[in-house]
Amino acid sequence: MKNLNLRLVVLMTALGVISCSKDAPLNQNLEEENRIVTVQGKALTPTEINAKINQTISNREKFEWTNMDAHTIWSATVHGDQILTIGYGNDENDFNKENSNAEGIKNRLMQRIVAIEGNGQKNADDFLIDEDDKLNIIDVKVEDLQTVVDLLAQKGIRYIEPTGYRYLDHEVTAKSGAGCGYDSESLNSADYTTIAPGAKVPWTFYEHNITSAWNYSTGAGVGIGVIDTGLTPNNSLMNGNFNDGYSSGRYVRKYGLYVDSWWPWSSRTDGVNDKCGHGTSMAAVATAPRNNDGMPVGVAYNANLISYRGTKNVLLDGYHEQKGVANSLKALGNRSDVKIISMSIGAPWSIGRIKDAVRYANNRGKLIFAAGGTSTSFTNFVGVIFPAWMDETVAVTGVTDANYYEECDICHKGNKIDFTVVMQRDGNGSRTTPVLSYYNGQTDYVGGSSVATATTAGIAALVWSRHPSWSKTQVLNRLKQSADFYPNRNSQYGYGNIDALQAVQ
C-alpha cells in the first residue's frame, strides 16, 4: 500500500463488549440445541460464516461471537485450528486474577470440556492450550459441537470466541497488506517547514498549534507505549540516534510479544523488529527526534518511546496477534515509565482477551488512544472499530484541512469518536502527514485514523510533561477543554481538533 495507515479492508463498525455472564439454568435450551446438533452436525463453510458476520456488521449491529448460535461458533472453531477462548468470571467485571475468586469456575468448565471431549480417556492437559497469567482467560482445544452447546449454557462464562478463525483469509475482496508497506516518497516543499537545528515540521502540526506548544513542553519525562508491528532496525533515528540533537536525555526500548506461528502452543516470539512498516510510522509520528538530519520530527520529540511488536499487521485477525496485543497491554500497564498507550490497530468485532487487557491497563492509570478506523471506499459506510469504541479508550479519527469538518477519504467517524486530527489536504488524499520512512534518510506520507491516533498520543505527552503530577483524567479533561467543540460533543467527531498550545498553557 502507498500509505502506511490503518486500512482495515473488511466491514467495520462500532462493536460491543463480549461480557455476558450466563444466568440461565445449566440445562436451559439444551434440548433445542441438541436438536440443532443432530440436524447441523456438518460445519458451515468459511464463506457461510463470513456471510453471517458481514450481515451483522452491515446492519450496524455489534458482532459478538457469544451471541451467535453454537453451530456457527463451532464451525468457526473447526476452521480455526479448534481453538476456543473462554473468558470466565463471576460477573462482567471479574476479569483480573488479582482480585478474583473464579478459580472454581475455571475448574468446573475444564471438567465439562474433558467429560465431553475426552470420553473418559484424557485429562485437562490434553485440551488446555494456554491459561492467561493475569486475566480470567483460558484457551482450549475443542472438536465436538456438543462442547460448545454445553458451554453456552453455563454460568460463569463472560465470553466464548473461536479465536483461531481468520476472517480475512476467506474474504476475496479484502486481500491486502493490511496497512503494511515499505514505500518512501519525497516530500512536497509545501508540506513541511524547516526549523532548528534542521528538522522538518509536518504541515499538519501547525493545524494543532503543536510548534507553539513546544515553547512550553516537548514531552520530556513521559513514556509513550506504542503497540503495533514493531520498530524498524534500518533507521538510525528510531534506534541509536533517537537520543540526539534537541531530543537528548531520553530513551527508546523495544520488545516483541508476537508469535509468528500457526501452531497455537508455540510461545516463541519473532523479535522486536517491524516487518510491516506501520509500527515504525506510528512511533515516528509520536516521537521522532528533532535534530539536524533534515527529517520529519515527532510531536513529542523529547518523550521516551516503548515499542511493543504485538501484531503482524493492523488487523487483529488471528490467535497469536490477539494474544500479542493483549500481552503488550498488560506489560505496558505494569510499567511505571509509561503513561500513554497508542494503538493504531483494530478489528471489526470485539475481542474479549484484548478488551480485558485494555481494562487491565486502564485500571493502572494508562491513557489509551485507539484508532477509530480506516478503510477503502467499499467500507466507508461503517462506524468506529474495536477497541476504539470501548469506554476505556480514547477514539481518534482523521479529518481534512477544509474549513468545515470532513473526515479523510478513508477515515471512519461516529458517536464513539473523541477527537480528530487534521492529516489530509482537502481534495487531495495523497497529501497527508510527512513522516520518517522505514529506511535511513528517507521520508513518506501516512494517513488515516492511524496517524491521527499517534499524533494525539504525542499531544497528550506534551500535556502530561507540562503537568507531571496530573492523573490521566486531568490530562484527558485538558485535551477536551482545548478542543473545538468543548463543552459540547459532536455526534460524529467528538470534541474535534485539539489546540495543543491551549492544552499546555
C-alpha positions in Angstrom: 0.0 0.0 0.0 1.1 3.5 -0.7 0.4 4.9 2.8 1.1 3.1 6.0 -2.3 3.6 7.5 -4.9 1.6 9.3 -6.6 0.1 6.2 -8.9 -2.4 7.7 -10.2 -3.6 4.4 -13.1 -5.6 6.0 -16.5 -4.5 7.0 -16.1 -2.5 10.2 -18.4 -0.9 12.6 -18.8 0.1 16.3 -18.7 -3.2 18.1 -19.9 -4.3 21.5 -18.2 -5.8 24.5 -18.5 -9.6 24.9 -19.2 -9.7 28.6 -22.4 -11.7 29.3 -22.4 -13.8 32.4 -24.9 -16.7 31.9 -27.7 -16.6 34.4 -29.7 -19.3 32.8 -30.1 -22.8 34.4 -27.5 -25.3 33.3 -29.8 -27.2 31.0 -31.7 -24.2 29.6 -32.1 -24.6 25.8 -30.1 -27.8 25.8 -32.9 -29.8 24.3 -33.3 -27.4 21.5 -29.5 -27.1 21.0 -29.2 -30.9 20.9 -31.8 -30.9 18.1 -29.6 -28.4 16.2 -26.5 -30.6 16.9 -28.3 -33.6 15.3 -29.5 -31.6 12.3 -26.5 -29.4 11.8 -23.6 -31.7 12.5 -21.7 -30.5 9.4 -19.7 -27.4 9.9 -20.6 -24.2 8.0 -18.1 -23.2 5.3 -15.9 -20.1 5.9 -18.0 -18.3 3.2 -21.2 -19.0 5.2 -19.6 -17.9 8.4 -18.3 -14.7 6.9 -21.7 -14.0 5.4 -23.2 -14.1 8.9 -20.5 -11.7 10.2 -21.0 -9.4 7.2 -24.7 -9.3 7.6 -24.5 -8.3 11.3 -21.9 -5.7 10.7 -23.6 -4.2 7.5 -26.7 -3.7 9.6 -24.5 -1.7 12.0 -25.1 -4.2 14.7 -22.5 -5.3 17.2 -20.9 -8.6 16.2 -20.2 -10.7 19.3 -19.3 -14.4 18.9 -21.1 -15.2 22.2 -24.4 -14.0 20.6 -24.1 -16.5 17.8 -25.6 -20.0 17.9 -23.5 -22.9 18.9 -23.3 -24.3 15.4 -21.8 -21.1 14.0 -19.2 -20.8 16.8 -18.3 -24.4 16.5 -17.9 -24.1 12.7 -15.6 -21.2 13.1 -13.6 -23.2 15.7 -13.3 -26.1 13.2 -11.8 -23.7 10.6 -9.6 -22.1 13.3 -7.4 -24.9 14.5 -10.0 -25.9 17.1 -9.0 -23.0 19.3 -11.8 -21.7 21.6 -11.1 -18.8 24.0 -13.2 -18.6 27.2 -13.4 -15.6 29.4 -14.8 -16.7 32.7 -15.7 -14.9 36.0 -18.4 -14.3 38.5 -19.7 -11.3 36.6 -18.8 -9.0 33.7 -16.1 -7.1 35.7 -14.5 -10.2 37.1 -11.6 -10.4 34.7 -8.5 -9.8 36.8 -7.0 -12.7 38.7 -5.5 -10.4 41.3 -8.9 -9.8 42.9 -10.9 -12.7 41.6 -12.1 -15.9 43.2 -13.1 -17.5 39.9 -10.7 -20.5 40.1 -13.6 -22.8 40.8 -15.4 -21.6 37.7 -12.4 -22.4 35.5 -12.0 -25.9 37.0 -15.7 -26.6 36.5 -15.6 -25.6 32.9 -12.5 -27.7 32.2 -14.1 -30.7 33.8 -17.1 -30.3 31.5 -14.8 -30.0 28.5 -12.9 -33.1 29.4 -16.1 -35.0 30.1 -17.4 -34.3 26.6 -14.2 -34.2 24.6 -12.2 -36.9 26.4 -14.7 -39.8 26.6 -13.0 -40.7 29.9 -9.7 -41.3 28.2 -8.0 -37.9 28.6 -7.4 -35.1 31.2 -7.5 -31.3 31.2 -3.9 -31.0 30.0 -4.9 -32.6 26.7 -7.3 -29.7 26.0 -5.8 -26.7 27.7 -3.7 -24.7 25.2 -3.0 -21.7 27.5 -4.1 -20.0 30.7 -3.5 -16.3 31.0 -1.2 -15.4 33.9 -3.2 -12.3 34.9 -6.6 -12.5 33.3 -9.5 -14.9 33.7 -9.0 -16.4 30.3 -8.3 -20.0 29.1 -7.7 -21.2 25.5 -8.9 -24.7 24.9 -8.9 -27.2 22.0 -12.5 -28.1 21.1 -13.6 -30.6 18.4 -17.1 -31.6 19.5 -20.1 -29.4 18.7 -21.8 -30.6 21.9 -19.0 -28.9 23.9 -19.9 -25.5 22.6 -23.6 -26.2 23.2 -22.8 -27.1 26.8 -20.5 -24.1 27.4 -23.0 -21.6 26.1 -25.5 -22.8 28.8 -23.1 -22.4 31.7 -22.9 -19.7 34.3 -19.6 -18.0 34.8 -18.7 -17.5 31.1 -18.2 -13.9 30.2 -17.5 -14.7 26.5 -16.6 -17.6 24.2 -14.8 -17.0 21.0 -13.2 -19.0 18.1 -10.0 -17.0 18.2 -8.2 -19.2 15.7 -10.6 -18.3 13.0 -9.3 -15.8 10.4 -11.9 -13.8 8.7 -9.6 -12.2 6.2 -8.3 -15.4 4.8 -11.8 -16.1 3.3 -12.6 -12.6 2.0 -11.6 -12.3 -1.6 -12.5 -8.6 -1.5 -10.1 -8.0 1.3 -6.8 -9.3 0.2 -4.1 -6.7 1.0 -1.2 -6.0 3.2 -3.5 -4.7 5.9 -1.7 -1.4 6.4 1.8 -2.7 5.6 4.4 -1.2 3.2 8.0 0.0 3.0 7.5 2.7 0.4 9.1 6.1 0.6 8.3 9.4 -1.1 10.0 12.7 -1.3 8.1 15.5 0.5 6.5 18.4 -1.3 8.1 21.6 0.0 4.7 23.0 0.8 4.1 20.1 3.3 6.8 21.0 5.8 8.7 23.8 7.4 12.4 23.5 8.4 13.2 24.6 12.0 16.4 24.5 14.1 18.6 22.6 14.1 17.5 21.4 10.7 14.4 19.2 11.3 11.2 19.2 9.1 7.9 20.0 10.8 4.9 18.4 9.1 2.2 20.8 7.9 -0.4 19.0 10.0 1.4 20.1 13.2 0.5 23.7 12.5 -3.1 22.8 12.3 -3.0 22.0 16.0 -0.5 24.6 17.2 2.0 21.9 18.1 5.1 24.0 17.3 3.8 26.8 19.5 3.2 24.3 22.3 6.8 23.3 22.2 7.6 26.6 23.8 6.1 25.1 27.0 6.6 21.3 26.6 8.3 18.8 24.4 7.2 15.6 26.2 10.3 15.1 28.4 9.9 12.6 31.1 6.8 10.9 29.6 6.8 7.4 28.3 4.6 6.6 25.2 3.9 2.9 24.7 3.2 2.1 21.0 1.6 -1.3 20.4 1.9 -2.1 16.7 4.0 -4.1 14.3 7.3 -3.2 15.9 10.1 -0.7 15.1 12.5 -0.6 12.1 16.1 -1.7 12.6 17.0 0.2 9.4 16.5 3.8 10.5 19.1 5.1 13.0 16.8 7.9 14.1 14.5 5.4 15.8 17.4 3.5 17.2 20.9 4.7 18.2 20.2 8.3 17.2 16.8 8.5 18.8 18.5 10.4 21.7 20.1 13.1 19.5 20.1 16.9 18.9 17.3 18.7 20.7 16.0 15.3 21.7 18.8 14.4 24.1 18.1 12.9 27.5 15.6 10.2 26.6 15.5 6.6 25.6 13.8 4.0 23.3 13.0 0.5 24.4 11.9 -2.3 22.0 10.0 -5.5 22.9 8.4 -8.3 20.8 5.5 -10.3 22.1 4.0 -11.5 18.7 4.4 -15.2 17.9 4.5 -15.7 14.2 3.3 -19.3 14.1 0.1 -21.2 13.1 0.8 -23.6 15.9 -1.3 -22.5 18.9 1.0 -24.0 21.5 4.0 -22.0 20.2 5.4 -19.3 22.5 8.5 -18.3 20.6 8.2 -14.6 19.6 9.8 -13.4 16.4 11.6 -10.4 17.8 11.2 -6.6 18.1 11.7 -5.6 14.5 9.0 -4.2 12.4 8.2 -6.5 9.4 5.3 -4.4 8.2 6.3 -0.7 8.3 3.2 0.5 10.1 4.6 0.5 13.6 7.6 2.5 12.6 5.5 5.2 11.1 3.3 5.5 14.2 6.2 5.6 16.6 7.9 8.2 14.4 4.9 10.5 14.2 4.7 10.5 18.0 8.3 10.6 19.0 10.8 11.0 16.1 13.9 13.2 17.2 14.5 16.8 16.4 18.0 17.1 15.1 19.9 18.3 12.0 19.3 15.3 9.8 16.6 17.1 7.8 13.9 14.5 8.6 10.3 15.0 9.9 10.2 15.5 13.7 7.7 13.8 16.0 5.0 15.6 18.1 6.6 14.7 21.5 10.3 14.7 20.4 11.6 14.5 23.9 9.3 11.7 25.1 10.5 8.2 25.8 9.4 5.5 23.4 8.5 2.0 24.5 7.7 0.0 21.4 5.9 -3.4 21.5 5.6 -5.6 18.5 2.3 -7.2 19.3 0.9 -7.9 15.9 1.8 -8.8 12.3 -0.3 -6.1 10.8 -3.1 -3.7 11.7 -5.9 -6.1 11.5 -6.1 -8.3 14.7 -7.4 -11.3 12.8 -5.7 -14.3 14.4 -5.0 -16.1 17.7 -1.3 -15.0 18.1 -2.0 -11.4 17.1 -4.7 -11.1 19.6 -2.5 -12.6 22.3 0.4 -10.5 21.3 -1.6 -7.3 21.7 -3.2 -8.3 24.9 0.2 -9.3 26.4 1.6 -6.0 25.3 -1.2 -4.1 27.0 -0.6 -6.0 30.2 3.1 -5.4 30.0 2.7 -1.6 29.4 0.0 -1.5 32.1 2.6 -2.7 34.6 5.4 -0.3 33.5 5.9 2.7 35.8 7.7 4.6 33.0 4.7 4.5 30.6 1.8 6.9 31.0 0.3 6.8 27.4 -0.5 3.9 25.1 -1.1 4.4 21.4 -2.9 1.7 19.4 -3.4 2.3 15.7 -4.7 -1.2 15.2 -8.1 -2.8 15.5 -10.7 -5.3 14.4 -14.3 -5.3 13.0 -15.6 -7.3 16.1 -14.9 -7.2 19.8 -12.1 -9.4 21.1 -12.6 -10.5 24.7 -9.0 -11.0 25.5 -8.0 -7.5 24.3 -11.0 -6.0 26.0 -9.9 -7.5 29.3 -6.3 -6.3 28.7 -7.4 -2.8 27.8 -9.3 -2.6 31.1 -6.3 -4.0 32.9 -4.1 -1.2 31.6 -6.7 1.4 32.1 -7.1 0.4 35.8 -3.4 1.1 36.2 -3.7 4.7 35.2 -2.7 4.5 31.5 -4.3 6.8 29.0 -5.1 4.6 26.0 -5.6 6.1 22.5 -7.1 3.9 19.7 -7.7 4.4 16.0 -11.4 4.9 15.1 -10.9 3.0 11.8 -9.6 3.4 8.3 -10.9 1.5 5.3 -11.2 1.5 1.5 -14.1 3.1 -0.3 -16.4 0.0 -0.2 -16.5 0.1 3.6 -16.9 3.8 4.1 -20.4 3.3 5.5 -19.3 1.7 8.7 -18.6 3.2 12.1 -15.9 3.1 14.8 -14.0 -0.1 15.2 -12.8 -2.2 18.2 -11.1 -1.3 20.6 -11.7 2.4 19.9 -15.4 2.1 20.8 -14.6 1.0 24.3 -15.2 3.4 27.2 -11.7 2.7 28.4 -10.1 4.0 25.2 -9.9 7.4 23.6 -11.0 7.1 20.0 -9.4 9.3 17.3 -10.0 9.8 13.6 -8.6 11.9 10.8 -10.1 14.9 9.1 -9.1 17.2 6.2 -8.0 20.8 6.4 -11.3 22.1 4.9 -12.9 25.0 6.7 -15.6 22.6 7.8 -15.3 19.2 9.4 -14.9 16.4 6.9 -13.4 13.0 7.5 -10.4 11.9 5.5 -11.1 9.9 2.3 -10.7 6.6 4.2 -11.4 7.6 7.8 -14.3 6.3 10.0 -16.5 8.6 12.1 -19.3 8.0 14.6 -20.6 8.8 18.1 -17.7 6.9 19.7 -15.1 9.3 18.3 -13.5 11.5 21.0 -11.0 13.6 19.0 -10.0 14.4 15.4 -6.7 15.3 13.8 -6.1 17.2 10.6 -4.0 14.8 8.5 -5.1 15.3 4.8 -5.2 18.2 2.4 -8.8 18.9 1.3 -9.5 17.2 -2.0 -6.0 15.5 -2.2 -5.9 12.2 -0.4 -2.2 11.7 -1.2 -1.1 14.8 0.7 -1.2 13.6 4.3 1.3 13.7 7.2 5.0 13.7 6.4 6.9 11.1 8.5 10.2 9.2 8.7 10.4 6.2 6.4 11.5 2.7 7.3 15.0 3.4 6.0 17.7 5.9 6.7 17.4 9.3 5.0 14.0 8.6 3.5 10.6 10.1 4.1 7.0 9.2 3.4 3.4 10.3 3.8 1.0 8.5 6.2 -2.8 9.0 6.6 -5.9 7.6 8.1 -7.0 7.3 11.7 -3.7 5.6 12.4 -1.6 8.8 12.1 -4.4 10.8 13.8 -4.1 8.5 16.8 -0.3 8.6 17.1 -0.5 12.4 16.8 -3.0 12.7 19.6 -0.9 10.4 21.8 2.0 12.8 21.2 -0.1 15.9 22.2 -1.2 14.1 25.4 2.5 13.6 26.2 3.1 17.3 25.9 0.3 18.0 28.4 1.5 15.3 30.8 5.1 16.5 30.7 3.9 20.0 31.4 1.9 18.7 34.4 3.7 15.6 35.6 1.7 15.2 38.8 -1.6 15.0 36.9 -3.8 11.9 36.6 -4.9 10.6 33.3 -8.4 12.1 33.9 -6.9 15.5 34.3 -4.8 15.2 31.2 -7.9 13.9 29.2 -10.0 16.8 30.5 -7.4 19.3 29.4 -7.4 17.8 25.9 -11.2 18.1 25.8 -11.2 21.7 27.1 -8.7 22.7 24.4 -10.7 21.1 21.5 -13.1 22.9 19.1 -16.5 21.7 20.3 -15.9 21.7 24.0 -18.0 21.8 26.2 -20.3 20.1 23.7 -19.7 16.9 21.8 -20.3 16.5 18.1 -22.2 13.4 17.1 -19.6 12.3 14.6 -16.3 14.0 15.6 -16.4 14.1 19.4 -14.7 17.1 20.8 -13.0 17.8 17.5 -9.5 19.1 16.8 -7.2 19.8 19.8 -5.3 23.1 20.2 -2.0 21.8 21.6 -0.9 25.3 22.6 -4.0 25.9 24.6 -3.7 22.4 26.1 -0.2 23.0 27.6 -0.7 26.6 28.8 
